[in-house]
Amino acid sequence: MEFDYVLLFGPIERKPLAHFLITGHTGFKGAWLTLLLKARGHEVSGLALDPLPRSLYSLANLKT
């Protein structure tokens, strides 16, 4: 007999797989890397200059 643990105990809280520090995460390549890592369940922090108003970082509404 299989049980659905989500229904029995509520949502399962998952920890991030890994934590990455990306330098230049507001640039074109850094923004794509940030999107990819977040989509795969990782935690991301970044160190960079302020993003330009219409950059990928701003348009994708990334906050690290």
All heavy atoms as a GROMACS GRO file, in nm:
protein
  505
    1MET      N    1   0.084  -0.118   0.000
    1MET     CA    2   0.000   0.000   0.000
    1MET      C    3   0.089   0.125   0.000
    1MET      O    4   0.177   0.139   0.082
    1MET     CB    5  -0.088  -0.005   0.124
    1MET     CG    6  -0.181   0.108   0.138
    1MET     SD    7  -0.286   0.078   0.283
    1MET     CE    8  -0.403   0.202   0.257
    2GLU      N    9   0.066   0.214  -0.095
    2GLU     CA   10   0.146   0.336  -0.107
    2GLU      C   11   0.072   0.452  -0.044
    2GLU      O   12  -0.049   0.464  -0.055
    2GLU     CB   13   0.170   0.367  -0.255
    2GLU     CG   14   0.310   0.339  -0.299
    2GLU     CD   15   0.329   0.374  -0.443
    2GLU    OE1   16   0.324   0.494  -0.476
    2GLU    OE2   17   0.348   0.280  -0.521
    3PHE      N   18   0.145   0.540   0.022
    3PHE     CA   19   0.086   0.659   0.082
    3PHE      C   20   0.140   0.783   0.014
    3PHE      O   21   0.257   0.787  -0.026
    3PHE     CB   22   0.122   0.667   0.231
    3PHE     CG   23   0.059   0.559   0.314
    3PHE    CD1   24   0.132   0.450   0.354
    3PHE    CD2   25  -0.074   0.568   0.350
    3PHE    CE1   26   0.075   0.351   0.430
    3PHE    CE2   27  -0.132   0.469   0.425
    3PHE     CZ   28  -0.058   0.360   0.466
    4ASP      N   29   0.055   0.880   0.001
    4ASP     CA   30   0.099   1.007  -0.053
    4ASP      C   31   0.138   1.095   0.067
    4ASP      O   32   0.053   1.150   0.135
    4ASP     CB   33  -0.013   1.073  -0.134
    4ASP     CG   34   0.035   1.193  -0.212
    4ASP    OD1   35   0.152   1.232  -0.197
    4ASP    OD2   36  -0.046   1.248  -0.286
    5TYR      N   37   0.269   1.105   0.093
    5TYR     CA   38   0.317   1.177   0.210
    5TYR      C   39   0.284   1.326   0.206
    5TYR      O   40   0.270   1.389   0.308
    5TYR     CB   41   0.467   1.157   0.227
    5TYR     CG   42   0.501   1.015   0.264
    5TYR    CD1   43   0.555   0.928   0.173
    5TYR    CD2   44   0.475   0.969   0.393
    5TYR    CE1   45   0.585   0.798   0.206
    5TYR    CE2   46   0.504   0.839   0.427
    5TYR     CZ   47   0.559   0.754   0.334
    5TYR     OH   48   0.587   0.624   0.368
    6VAL      N   49   0.270   1.380   0.086
    6VAL     CA   50   0.236   1.522   0.076
    6VAL      C   51   0.098   1.546   0.133
    6VAL      O   52   0.074   1.642   0.204
    6VAL     CB   53   0.245   1.571  -0.071
    6VAL    CG1   54   0.197   1.713  -0.084
    6VAL    CG2   55   0.389   1.558  -0.121
    7LEU      N   56   0.003   1.456   0.105
    7LEU     CA   57  -0.132   1.471   0.158
    7LEU      C   58  -0.137   1.442   0.308
    7LEU      O   59  -0.212   1.504   0.382
    7LEU     CB   60  -0.229   1.378   0.084
    7LEU     CG   61  -0.254   1.412  -0.062
    7LEU    CD1   62  -0.346   1.308  -0.125
    7LEU    CD2   63  -0.316   1.549  -0.076
    8LEU      N   64  -0.056   1.348   0.354
    8LEU     CA   65  -0.059   1.311   0.496
    8LEU      C   66   0.010   1.413   0.585
    8LEU      O   67  -0.038   1.445   0.693
    8LEU     CB   68   0.008   1.174   0.516
    8LEU     CG   69  -0.065   1.054   0.457
    8LEU    CD1   70   0.019   0.929   0.475
    8LEU    CD2   71  -0.200   1.036   0.525
    9PHE      N   72   0.125   1.463   0.541
    9PHE     CA   73   0.206   1.548   0.626
    9PHE      C   74   0.221   1.691   0.574
    9PHE      O   75   0.294   1.769   0.630
    9PHE     CB   76   0.347   1.488   0.642
    9PHE     CG   77   0.343   1.350   0.700
    9PHE    CD1   78   0.375   1.240   0.623
    9PHE    CD2   79   0.306   1.329   0.832
    9PHE    CE1   80   0.372   1.113   0.675
    9PHE    CE2   81   0.302   1.203   0.885
    9PHE     CZ   82   0.335   1.093   0.808
   10GLY      N   83   0.157   1.726   0.467
   10GLY     CA   84   0.170   1.859   0.409
   10GLY      C   85   0.287   1.863   0.311
   10GLY      O   86   0.353   1.763   0.287
   11PRO      N   87   0.313   1.980   0.254
   11PRO     CA   88   0.420   1.990   0.155
   11PRO      C   89   0.556   1.959   0.216
   11PRO      O   90   0.584   1.992   0.330
   11PRO     CB   91   0.413   2.135   0.108
   11PRO     CG   92   0.322   2.205   0.199
   11PRO     CD   93   0.246   2.104   0.278
   12ILE      N   94   0.639   1.894   0.139
   12ILE     CA   95   0.774   1.859   0.183
   12ILE      C   96   0.866   1.977   0.151
   12ILE      O   97   0.872   2.022   0.037
   12ILE     CB   98   0.823   1.732   0.112
   12ILE    CG1   99   0.732   1.615   0.147
   12ILE    CG2  100   0.968   1.702   0.149
   12ILE    CD1  101   0.758   1.492   0.064
   13GLU      N  102   0.935   2.026   0.252
   13GLU     CA  103   1.026   2.138   0.232
   13GLU      C  104   1.160   2.084   0.186
   13GLU      O  105   1.222   2.002   0.252
   13GLU     CB  106   1.043   2.214   0.363
   13GLU     CG  107   1.092   2.354   0.343
   13GLU     CD  108   1.089   2.433   0.472
   13GLU    OE1  109   0.984   2.436   0.537
   13GLU    OE2  110   1.194   2.487   0.508
   14ARG      N  111   1.202   2.128   0.068
   14ARG     CA  112   1.329   2.080   0.013
   14ARG      C  113   1.437   2.184   0.032
   14ARG      O  114   1.416   2.302   0.009
   14ARG     CB  115   1.314   2.049  -0.135
   14ARG     CG  116   1.223   1.934  -0.160
   14ARG     CD  117   1.224   1.897  -0.303
   14ARG     NE  118   1.133   1.786  -0.324
   14ARG     CZ  119   1.126   1.718  -0.433
   14ARG    NH1  120   1.200   1.750  -0.535
   14ARG    NH2  121   1.041   1.618  -0.444
   15LYS      N  122   1.553   2.139   0.070
   15LYS     CA  123   1.668   2.226   0.082
   15LYS      C  124   1.732   2.239  -0.055
   15LYS      O  125   1.724   2.147  -0.136
   15LYS     CB  126   1.768   2.168   0.181
   15LYS     CG  127   1.718   2.169   0.323
   15LYS     CD  128   1.825   2.120   0.417
   15LYS     CE  129   1.772   2.124   0.559
   15LYS     NZ  130   1.871   2.077   0.655
   16PRO      N  131   1.800   2.354  -0.081
   16PRO     CA  132   1.868   2.366  -0.209
   16PRO      C  133   1.976   2.260  -0.224
   16PRO      O  134   2.036   2.217  -0.126
   16PRO     CB  135   1.928   2.506  -0.205
   16PRO     CG  136   1.900   2.563  -0.072
   16PRO     CD  137   1.813   2.470   0.003
   17LEU      N  138   1.997   2.216  -0.346
   17LEU     CA  139   2.099   2.115  -0.372
   17LEU      C  140   2.238   2.167  -0.341
   17LEU      O  141   2.319   2.098  -0.280
   17LEU     CB  142   2.090   2.071  -0.518
   17LEU     CG  143   1.958   2.010  -0.560
   17LEU    CD1  144   1.956   1.985  -0.710
   17LEU    CD2  145   1.932   1.881  -0.485
   18ALA      N  146   2.268   2.288  -0.383
   18ALA     CA  147   2.399   2.348  -0.358
   18ALA      C  148   2.383   2.500  -0.360
   18ALA      O  149   2.282   2.552  -0.406
   18ALA     CB  150   2.498   2.305  -0.466
   19HIS      N  151   2.482   2.569  -0.309
   19HIS     CA  152   2.481   2.715  -0.308
   19HIS      C  153   2.596   2.764  -0.395
   19HIS      O  154   2.711   2.725  -0.374
   19HIS     CB  155   2.498   2.766  -0.165
   19HIS     CG  156   2.474   2.912  -0.153
   19HIS    ND1  157   2.437   2.972  -0.037
   19HIS    CD2  158   2.482   3.013  -0.242
   19HIS    CE1  159   2.424   3.101  -0.054
   19HIS    NE2  160   2.451   3.128  -0.180
   20PHE      N  161   2.566   2.848  -0.493
   20PHE     CA  162   2.666   2.898  -0.586
   20PHE      C  163   2.683   3.049  -0.570
   20PHE      O  164   2.585   3.120  -0.551
   20PHE     CB  165   2.626   2.870  -0.731
   20PHE     CG  166   2.632   2.725  -0.768
   20PHE    CD1  167   2.521   2.644  -0.752
   20PHE    CD2  168   2.748   2.670  -0.816
   20PHE    CE1  169   2.526   2.510  -0.785
   20PHE    CE2  170   2.754   2.536  -0.850
   20PHE     CZ  171   2.643   2.456  -0.834
   21LEU      N  172   2.806   3.096  -0.580
   21LEU     CA  173   2.836   3.239  -0.585
   21LEU      C  174   2.882   3.269  -0.727
   21LEU      O  175   2.979   3.212  -0.776
   21LEU     CB  176   2.948   3.275  -0.487
   21LEU     CG  177   2.998   3.419  -0.496
   21LEU    CD1  178   2.887   3.517  -0.459
   21LEU    CD2  179   3.119   3.439  -0.408
   22ILE      N  180   2.810   3.358  -0.793
   22ILE     CA  181   2.840   3.394  -0.932
   22ILE      C  182   2.888   3.538  -0.934
   22ILE      O  183   2.818   3.628  -0.887
   22ILE     CB  184   2.716   3.379  -1.022
   22ILE    CG1  185   2.664   3.236  -1.018
   22ILE    CG2  186   2.745   3.423  -1.164
   22ILE    CD1  187   2.536   3.216  -1.093
   23THR      N  188   3.006   3.560  -0.989
   23THR     CA  189   3.054   3.696  -1.008
   23THR      C  190   3.007   3.741  -1.146
   23THR      O  191   3.015   3.667  -1.243
   23THR     CB  192   3.207   3.705  -0.998
   23THR    OG1  193   3.265   3.617  -1.093
   23THR    CG2  194   3.253   3.666  -0.859
   24GLY      N  195   2.954   3.862  -1.153
   24GLY     CA  196   2.903   3.912  -1.280
   24GLY      C  197   2.765   3.856  -1.313
   24GLY      O  198   2.730   3.839  -1.429
   25HIS      N  199   2.684   3.829  -1.212
   25HIS     CA  200   2.554   3.766  -1.235
   25HIS      C  201   2.451   3.860  -1.298
   25HIS      O  202   2.347   3.814  -1.342
   25HIS     CB  203   2.499   3.709  -1.104
   25HIS     CG  204   2.456   3.813  -1.005
   25HIS    ND1  205   2.548   3.892  -0.938
   25HIS    CD2  206   2.334   3.852  -0.964
   25HIS    CE1  207   2.481   3.975  -0.859
   25HIS    NE2  208   2.352   3.952  -0.873
   26THR      N  209   2.480   3.989  -1.307
   26THR     CA  210   2.387   4.080  -1.373
   26THR      C  211   2.417   4.096  -1.521
   26THR      O  212   2.341   4.159  -1.594
   26THR     CB  213   2.389   4.219  -1.306
   26THR    OG1  214   2.522   4.271  -1.313
   26THR    CG2  215   2.344   4.211  -1.162
   27GLY      N  216   2.526   4.038  -1.569
   27GLY     CA  217   2.560   4.041  -1.711
   27GLY      C  218   2.483   3.935  -1.788
   27GLY      O  219   2.404   3.859  -1.732
   28PHE      N  220   2.505   3.927  -1.916
   28PHE     CA  221   2.429   3.837  -2.002
   28PHE      C  222   2.453   3.690  -1.965
   28PHE      O  223   2.359   3.615  -1.940
   28PHE     CB  224   2.466   3.861  -2.149
   28PHE     CG  225   2.386   3.778  -2.244
   28PHE    CD1  226   2.254   3.809  -2.271
   28PHE    CD2  227   2.441   3.667  -2.305
   28PHE    CE1  228   2.179   3.731  -2.358
   28PHE    CE2  229   2.368   3.589  -2.392
   28PHE     CZ  230   2.236   3.622  -2.419
   29LYS      N  231   2.577   3.648  -1.960
   29LYS     CA  232   2.608   3.508  -1.928
   29LYS      C  233   2.573   3.474  -1.784
   29LYS      O  234   2.522   3.367  -1.754
   29LYS     CB  235   2.755   3.477  -1.956
   29LYS     CG  236   2.791   3.482  -2.102
   29LYS     CD  237   2.939   3.457  -2.121
   29LYS     CE  238   2.978   3.478  -2.267
   29LYS     NZ  239   3.121   3.462  -2.287
   30GLY      N  240   2.602   3.567  -1.693
   30GLY     CA  241   2.573   3.543  -1.552
   30GLY      C  242   2.424   3.531  -1.524
   30GLY      O  243   2.381   3.451  -1.441
   31ALA      N  244   2.343   3.610  -1.595
   31ALA     CA  245   2.198   3.603  -1.577
   31ALA      C  246   2.144   3.469  -1.627
   31ALA      O  247   2.058   3.408  -1.562
   31ALA     CB  248   2.130   3.718  -1.651
   32TRP      N  249   2.194   3.421  -1.740
   32TRP     CA  250   2.152   3.290  -1.790
   32TRP      C  251   2.194   3.178  -1.695
   32TRP      O  252   2.118   3.086  -1.669
   32TRP     CB  253   2.209   3.264  -1.930
   32TRP     CG  254   2.125   3.324  -2.038
   32TRP    CD1  255   2.159   3.430  -2.118
   32TRP    CD2  256   1.993   3.285  -2.077
   32TRP    NE1  257   2.056   3.458  -2.203
   32TRP    CE2  258   1.953   3.370  -2.181
   32TRP    CE3  259   1.906   3.187  -2.033
   32TRP    CZ2  260   1.828   3.360  -2.242
   32TRP    CZ3  261   1.781   3.176  -2.095
   32TRP    CH2  262   1.744   3.263  -2.196
   33LEU      N  263   2.315   3.188  -1.643
   33LEU     CA  264   2.362   3.088  -1.548
   33LEU      C  265   2.278   3.090  -1.421
   33LEU      O  266   2.242   2.985  -1.367
   33LEU     CB  267   2.510   3.112  -1.515
   33LEU     CG  268   2.576   3.012  -1.421
   33LEU    CD1  269   2.568   2.871  -1.476
   33LEU    CD2  270   2.720   3.052  -1.395
   34THR      N  271   2.242   3.208  -1.374
   34THR     CA  272   2.156   3.221  -1.257
   34THR      C  273   2.020   3.157  -1.282
   34THR      O  274   1.969   3.082  -1.198
   34THR     CB  275   2.139   3.370  -1.219
   34THR    OG1  276   2.268   3.426  -1.193
   34THR    CG2  277   2.050   3.387  -1.098
   35LEU      N  278   1.960   3.184  -1.398
   35LEU     CA  279   1.831   3.124  -1.432
   35LEU      C  280   1.840   2.972  -1.437
   35LEU      O  281   1.753   2.901  -1.383
   35LEU     CB  282   1.783   3.176  -1.568
   35LEU     CG  283   1.725   3.316  -1.572
   35LEU    CD1  284   1.706   3.362  -1.716
   35LEU    CD2  285   1.595   3.321  -1.497
   36LEU      N  286   1.945   2.920  -1.499
   36LEU     CA  287   1.962   2.776  -1.510
   36LEU      C  288   1.978   2.710  -1.374
   36LEU      O  289   1.913   2.609  -1.344
   36LEU     CB  290   2.085   2.746  -1.598
   36LEU     CG  291   2.123   2.600  -1.612
   36LEU    CD1  292   2.020   2.527  -1.696
   36LEU    CD2  293   2.260   2.586  -1.673
   37LEU      N  294   2.064   2.767  -1.289
   37LEU     CA  295   2.087   2.708  -1.158
   37LEU      C  296   1.963   2.713  -1.069
   37LEU      O  297   1.930   2.617  -0.999
   37LEU     CB  298   2.204   2.777  -1.089
   37LEU     CG  299   2.341   2.750  -1.150
   37LEU    CD1  300   2.446   2.840  -1.087
   37LEU    CD2  301   2.379   2.604  -1.135
   38LYS      N  302   1.890   2.825  -1.072
   38LYS     CA  303   1.767   2.836  -0.992
   38LYS      C  304   1.661   2.738  -1.041
   38LYS      O  305   1.589   2.679  -0.962
   38LYS     CB  306   1.713   2.980  -0.996
   38LYS     CG  307   1.790   3.073  -0.907
   38LYS     CD  308   1.720   3.208  -0.900
   38LYS     CE  309   1.775   3.290  -0.786
   38LYS     NZ  310   1.689   3.402  -0.754
   39ALA      N  311   1.652   2.719  -1.172
   39ALA     CA  312   1.555   2.625  -1.228
   39ALA      C  313   1.586   2.482  -1.185
   39ALA      O  314   1.496   2.399  -1.175
   39ALA     CB  315   1.553   2.636  -1.380
   40ARG      N  316   1.712   2.454  -1.158
   40ARG     CA  317   1.752   2.319  -1.116
   40ARG      C  318   1.750   2.302  -0.964
   40ARG      O  319   1.791   2.199  -0.913
   40ARG     CB  320   1.890   2.286  -1.170
   40ARG     CG  321   1.888   2.273  -1.321
   40ARG     CD  322   2.018   2.228  -1.374
   40ARG     NE  323   2.006   2.210  -1.518
   40ARG     CZ  324   2.087   2.135  -1.589
   40ARG    NH1  325   2.186   2.072  -1.531
   40ARG    NH2  326   2.070   2.124  -1.718
   41GLY      N  327   1.702   2.404  -0.892
   41GLY     CA  328   1.684   2.391  -0.749
   41GLY      C  329   1.800   2.434  -0.662
   41GLY      O  330   1.803   2.405  -0.544
   42HIS      N  331   1.896   2.505  -0.719
   42HIS     CA  332   2.011   2.550  -0.643
   42HIS      C  333   1.986   2.689  -0.586
   42HIS      O  334   1.904   2.765  -0.637
   42HIS     CB  335   2.136   2.555  -0.729
   42HIS     CG  336   2.173   2.422  -0.788
   42HIS    ND1  337   2.223   2.319  -0.712
   42HIS    CD2  338   2.167   2.375  -0.914
   42HIS    CE1  339   2.247   2.214  -0.789
   42HIS    NE2  340   2.213   2.246  -0.913
   43GLU      N  341   2.059   2.724  -0.482
   43GLU     CA  342   2.056   2.858  -0.426
   43GLU      C  343   2.169   2.937  -0.491
   43GLU      O  344   2.279   2.885  -0.508
   43GLU     CB  345   2.075   2.852  -0.274
   43GLU     CG  346   2.054   2.984  -0.206
   43GLU     CD  347   2.061   2.970  -0.055
   43GLU    OE1  348   2.052   2.857  -0.004
   43GLU    OE2  349   2.076   3.074   0.009
   44VAL      N  350   2.142   3.062  -0.527
   44VAL     CA  351   2.240   3.142  -0.600
   44VAL      C  352   2.259   3.277  -0.532
   44VAL      O  353   2.162   3.342  -0.494
   44VAL     CB  354   2.195   3.165  -0.746
   44VAL    CG1  355   2.295   3.251  -0.821
   44VAL    CG2  356   2.173   3.034  -0.817
   45SER      N  357   2.385   3.316  -0.514
   45SER     CA  358   2.421   3.450  -0.467
   45SER      C  359   2.511   3.511  -0.574
   45SER      O  360   2.576   3.440  -0.649
   45SER     CB  361   2.498   3.443  -0.335
   45SER     OG  362   2.417   3.390  -0.234
   46GLY      N  363   2.513   3.644  -0.579
   46GLY     CA  364   2.593   3.706  -0.682
   46GLY      C  365   2.664   3.831  -0.635
   46GLY      O  366   2.623   3.895  -0.538
   47LEU      N  367   2.769   3.865  -0.706
   47LEU     CA  368   2.848   3.984  -0.681
   47LEU      C  369   2.874   4.048  -0.816
   47LEU      O  370   2.938   3.988  -0.903
   47LEU     CB  371   2.980   3.946  -0.614
   47LEU     CG  372   3.076   4.058  -0.581
   47LEU    CD1  373   3.015   4.147  -0.473
   47LEU    CD2  374   3.208   4.002  -0.535
   48ALA      N  375   2.821   4.170  -0.835
   48ALA     CA  376   2.836   4.234  -0.966
   48ALA      C  377   2.802   4.383  -0.956
   48ALA      O  378   2.760   4.432  -0.850
   48ALA     CB  379   2.744   4.168  -1.068
   49LEU      N  380   2.818   4.451  -1.066
   49LEU     CA  381   2.776   4.590  -1.076
   49LEU      C  382   2.623   4.596  -1.084
   49LEU      O  383   2.558   4.495  -1.106
   49LEU     CB  384   2.836   4.653  -1.202
   49LEU     CG  385   2.989   4.657  -1.211
   49LEU    CD1  386   3.032   4.706  -1.348
   49LEU    CD2  387   3.047   4.743  -1.101
   50ASP      N  388   2.568   4.716  -1.066
   50ASP     CA  389   2.423   4.731  -1.080
   50ASP      C  390   2.380   4.697  -1.222
   50ASP      O  391   2.449   4.732  -1.318
   50ASP     CB  392   2.382   4.875  -1.048
   50ASP     CG  393   2.399   4.909  -0.901
   50ASP    OD1  394   2.394   4.815  -0.818
   50ASP    OD2  395   2.417   5.028  -0.870
   51PRO      N  396   2.266   4.628  -1.237
   51PRO     CA  397   2.221   4.590  -1.372
   51PRO      C  398   2.170   4.711  -1.451
   51PRO      O  399   2.121   4.808  -1.394
   51PRO     CB  400   2.108   4.492  -1.346
   51PRO     CG  401   2.058   4.526  -1.210
   51PRO     CD  402   2.177   4.577  -1.134
   52LEU      N  403   2.183   4.703  -1.582
   52LEU     CA  404   2.128   4.806  -1.669
   52LEU      C  405   1.976   4.793  -1.670
   52LEU      O  406   1.922   4.684  -1.646
   52LEU     CB  407   2.184   4.791  -1.810
   52LEU     CG  408   2.336   4.811  -1.822
   52LEU    CD1  409   2.382   4.780  -1.963
   52LEU    CD2  410   2.374   4.951  -1.782
   53PRO      N  411   1.903   4.902  -1.701
   53PRO     CA  412   1.757   4.898  -1.694
   53PRO      C  413   1.690   4.790  -1.780
   53PRO      O  414   1.595   4.729  -1.738
   53PRO     CB  415   1.715   5.037  -1.742
   53PRO     CG  416   1.834   5.124  -1.718
   53PRO     CD  417   1.954   5.035  -1.732
   54ARG      N  418   1.737   4.764  -1.900
   54ARG     CA  419   1.671   4.666  -1.986
   54ARG      C  420   1.758   4.542  -2.007
   54ARG      O  421   1.750   4.477  -2.110
   54ARG     CB  422   1.633   4.729  -2.120
   54ARG     CG  423   1.527   4.838  -2.103
   54ARG     CD  424   1.459   4.879  -2.230
   54ARG     NE  425   1.428   4.776  -2.325
   54ARG     CZ  426   1.319   4.698  -2.324
   54ARG    NH1  427   1.232   4.711  -2.229
   54ARG    NH2  428   1.300   4.611  -2.420
   55SER      N  429   1.837   4.507  -1.909
   55SER     CA  430   1.922   4.388  -1.921
   55SER      C  431   1.840   4.262  -1.894
   55SER      O  432   1.728   4.269  -1.842
   55SER     CB  433   2.038   4.397  -1.821
   55SER     OG  434   1.988   4.390  -1.689
   56LEU      N  435   1.894   4.148  -1.930
   56LEU     CA  436   1.826   4.021  -1.905
   56LEU      C  437   1.800   4.003  -1.756
   56LEU      O  438   1.694   3.956  -1.715
   56LEU     CB  439   1.910   3.905  -1.958
   56LEU     CG  440   1.858   3.764  -1.927
   56LEU    CD1  441   1.723   3.742  -1.994
   56LEU    CD2  442   1.958   3.659  -1.972
   57TYR      N  443   1.894   4.044  -1.674
   57TYR     CA  444   1.879   4.034  -1.528
   57TYR      C  445   1.755   4.110  -1.482
   57TYR      O  446   1.676   4.060  -1.403
   57TYR     CB  447   2.004   4.088  -1.460
   57TYR     CG  448   2.001   4.080  -1.310
   57TYR    CD1  449   2.041   3.964  -1.245
   57TYR    CD2  450   1.960   4.188  -1.232
   57TYR    CE1  451   2.038   3.955  -1.106
   57TYR    CE2  452   1.958   4.179  -1.095
   57TYR     CZ  453   1.997   4.064  -1.032
   57TYR     OH  454   1.994   4.056  -0.896
   58SER      N  455   1.737   4.232  -1.533
   58SER     CA  456   1.622   4.312  -1.495
   58SER      C  457   1.492   4.258  -1.554
   58SER      O  458   1.390   4.252  -1.486
   58SER     CB  459   1.640   4.457  -1.542
   58SER     OG  460   1.752   4.514  -1.478
   59LEU      N  461   1.496   4.218  -1.680
   59LEU     CA  462   1.375   4.168  -1.746
   59LEU      C  463   1.327   4.036  -1.687
   59LEU      O  464   1.206   4.010  -1.681
   59LEU     CB  465   1.400   4.153  -1.896
   59LEU     CG  466   1.425   4.284  -1.973
   59LEU    CD1  467   1.464   4.253  -2.117
   59LEU    CD2  468   1.305   4.375  -1.966
   60ALA      N  469   1.420   3.951  -1.643
   60ALA     CA  470   1.382   3.822  -1.584
   60ALA      C  471   1.347   3.836  -1.436
   60ALA      O  472   1.308   3.738  -1.373
   60ALA     CB  473   1.497   3.723  -1.601
   61ASN      N  474   1.360   3.958  -1.382
   61ASN     CA  475   1.327   3.987  -1.242
   61ASN      C  476   1.405   3.895  -1.147
   61ASN      O  477   1.348   3.839  -1.054
   61ASN     CB  478   1.176   3.976  -1.220
   61ASN     CG  479   1.134   4.048  -1.094
   61ASN    OD1  480   1.204   4.138  -1.047
   61ASN    ND2  481   1.022   4.009  -1.039
   62LEU      N  482   1.533   3.881  -1.173
   62LEU     CA  483   1.619   3.797  -1.088
   62LEU      C  484   1.661   3.876  -0.965
   62LEU      O  485   1.703   3.992  -0.974
   62LEU     CB  486   1.744   3.752  -1.164
   62LEU     CG  487   1.720   3.657  -1.279
   62LEU    CD1  488   1.849   3.637  -1.357
   62LEU    CD2  489   1.670   3.525  -1.226
   63LYS      N  490   1.652   3.812  -0.852
   63LYS     CA  491   1.700   3.872  -0.728
   63LYS      C  492   1.783   3.766  -0.660
   63LYS      O  493   1.736   3.657  -0.634
   63LYS     CB  494   1.584   3.912  -0.638
   63LYS     CG  495   1.485   4.005  -0.705
   63LYS     CD  496   1.487   4.137  -0.638
   63LYS     CE  497   1.381   4.231  -0.684
   63LYS     NZ  498   1.390   4.279  -0.815
   64THR      N  499   1.910   3.796  -0.634
   64THR     CA  500   1.996   3.698  -0.568
   64THR      C  501   2.047   3.754  -0.438
   64THR      O  502   2.048   3.869  -0.414
   64THR     CB  503   2.114   3.658  -0.658
   64THR    OG1  504   2.184   3.774  -0.695
   64THR    CG2  505   2.068   3.583  -0.779
   0.00000   0.00000   0.00000
